[in-house]
Amino acid sequence: MLLFSTPMAPSLTFSSLQKPHKRTVVIVTTDDDKVNLAATRQAKKEFGVPRIIAVANSPKNKERLREAGADMVICPAELALKDLENMLERDRAVTLMYRSELDLRVAETIIPLNATLIGKKIHEIQMPEKCRVALVCRDSSYVFPEPEVELKSGDKVLLLGDAPSVARTVELLRSSETA
């Protein structure tokens, strides 16, 4: 079920929610956060929709939408900012996913030719406690990060953890100085 409005058709109707069959998800995506808030409240409280995904056009409205009953809030402005950060730091790490409510970041970085950790086994690397190597991509394939896997130049390393720990691990993996 997708509910939306546009500047040309700003009204929103819930008549399809009133049918006897119960909706399991509603996606509220308009360009007006006030409409998104009202639609989220109505879908959750009046119709008992169990899962609501809503758009917050302004980052300041993310928490309001959660309080109104949204289970997942997507903010295009924050997504655009993350894309810009990825472009500016593309030689460092690419953020593949970020969930601000959990402070969870999934990022990919490439081990450079001069990294000091080349040849070290994953278990030998002192990574922050809240960061894990999720996957190592090498030679058009991938390797699950067992403790004995050695890092090589050119490896694409997928990291998972809280944002500050992932950032520290990227710096550690890309470091060309003694760590």
C-alpha positions in Angstrom: 0.0 0.0 0.0 1.5 3.3 -1.1 0.0 6.6 0.0 1.3 9.7 -1.6 0.4 13.2 -2.8 2.1 15.6 -5.1 1.8 19.4 -5.3 -0.7 18.9 -8.1 -2.9 16.5 -6.0 -2.2 17.3 -2.3 -5.1 15.5 -0.8 -4.6 12.1 0.8 -7.4 9.5 1.2 -7.4 6.4 3.3 -10.5 4.8 1.7 -8.5 1.8 0.7 -7.4 1.2 4.3 -11.0 1.0 5.3 -11.6 -2.2 3.3 -12.1 -5.4 5.4 -8.6 -6.8 4.6 -5.9 -5.5 6.9 -2.8 -3.7 5.5 0.6 -4.9 6.7 2.6 -1.9 5.5 1.9 1.7 4.5 4.5 3.9 2.9 4.0 7.6 3.4 6.0 9.7 1.0 4.9 13.2 0.2 6.9 16.4 -0.1 5.1 17.8 3.0 6.2 16.6 6.4 2.9 17.8 8.0 1.0 15.6 5.7 3.4 12.7 6.4 2.9 13.2 10.1 -0.9 13.2 9.9 -1.0 10.2 7.6 1.4 8.3 9.8 -0.7 9.0 12.9 -3.9 8.1 11.2 -2.6 4.9 9.7 -1.1 3.7 13.0 -3.8 4.8 15.5 -7.0 4.7 13.5 -6.3 1.8 11.2 -3.8 -0.2 13.2 -1.3 -0.6 10.4 1.6 -2.7 11.9 4.4 -1.3 9.8 4.8 2.3 8.5 7.6 3.6 6.4 7.6 7.4 6.2 9.7 10.2 4.5 11.0 13.1 6.6 11.9 15.8 4.1 13.5 17.8 6.9 15.9 16.0 9.3 14.3 17.8 12.2 11.0 15.9 11.6 12.5 12.4 11.8 11.9 12.0 15.5 8.3 13.5 15.2 7.5 10.8 12.6 8.8 8.0 14.8 6.7 9.4 17.7 3.7 9.4 15.4 4.2 5.7 14.7 6.6 5.4 11.8 8.7 2.2 12.1 11.3 3.4 9.6 12.0 7.0 8.6 13.9 7.9 5.4 15.3 11.4 5.1 16.3 12.3 1.5 18.4 15.2 2.8 20.5 12.9 4.9 20.9 10.4 2.1 22.1 13.1 -0.2 24.6 14.3 2.4 25.9 10.7 2.8 26.3 10.5 -1.0 28.2 13.8 -1.0 30.5 12.5 1.8 31.1 9.3 -0.1 32.1 11.4 -3.2 34.5 13.5 -1.2 36.0 10.6 0.6 35.8 8.0 -2.1 39.5 7.1 -1.7 38.9 6.3 2.0 35.6 4.4 2.5 32.2 4.2 0.9 29.2 4.1 3.3 26.9 1.5 2.0 24.3 1.8 4.7 23.8 4.1 7.7 21.0 3.7 10.3 21.1 6.8 12.5 18.7 5.5 15.1 21.1 2.7 15.7 24.3 4.6 14.8 25.0 1.6 12.6 27.3 2.0 9.6 28.2 -0.5 6.9 31.2 0.7 4.9 33.6 -0.6 2.3 37.3 0.4 2.1 40.2 -0.8 0.0 43.5 -1.8 1.5 46.1 0.4 -0.3 49.4 -0.7 -1.7 51.4 0.8 1.2 49.2 -0.2 4.1 51.2 -1.4 7.2 48.6 -4.1 7.9 49.2 -6.0 4.7 50.0 -9.6 5.6 48.5 -9.4 9.0 45.8 -11.8 10.0 42.5 -10.3 11.0 42.8 -11.5 14.6 46.1 -9.6 14.9 44.5 -6.3 14.1 43.4 -4.3 17.1 40.1 -3.0 15.8 37.7 -1.0 18.0 35.4 -3.3 20.0 32.2 -2.1 18.2 33.5 -2.8 14.6 33.7 -6.1 12.7 35.1 -7.2 9.4 32.0 -8.6 7.7 33.5 -9.7 4.3 36.8 -9.4 2.4 36.4 -9.2 -1.4 39.5 -10.3 -3.3 40.2 -11.3 -6.9 36.6 -11.2 -8.1 35.6 -13.4 -5.2 35.0 -13.0 -1.5 36.3 -14.5 1.7 34.5 -14.8 5.0 36.6 -13.1 7.6 37.9 -16.0 9.6 40.5 -14.9 12.2 43.4 -16.5 10.1 42.6 -14.5 6.9 45.5 -12.3 5.9 44.8 -8.9 4.4 46.3 -8.1 1.0 46.8 -5.0 -1.0 43.7 -4.3 -3.1 41.3 -6.2 -0.7 37.9 -4.6 -0.4 37.0 -4.9 3.2 33.3 -4.6 4.3 33.0 -3.2 7.9 30.1 -3.2 10.2 29.7 -1.3 13.5 28.9 2.0 15.1 30.0 5.0 12.9 32.9 6.2 15.0 34.4 2.7 15.3 34.0 2.1 11.6 35.8 5.4 10.9 38.7 4.5 13.2 38.9 1.0 11.6 39.0 2.5 8.1 41.9 4.8 9.2 43.7 1.8 10.8 43.3 -0.4 7.7 44.4 2.3 5.3 47.3 3.5 7.5 50.8 3.6 5.9 52.4 4.3 9.3 53.1 1.8 12.0 49.9 1.1 13.9 
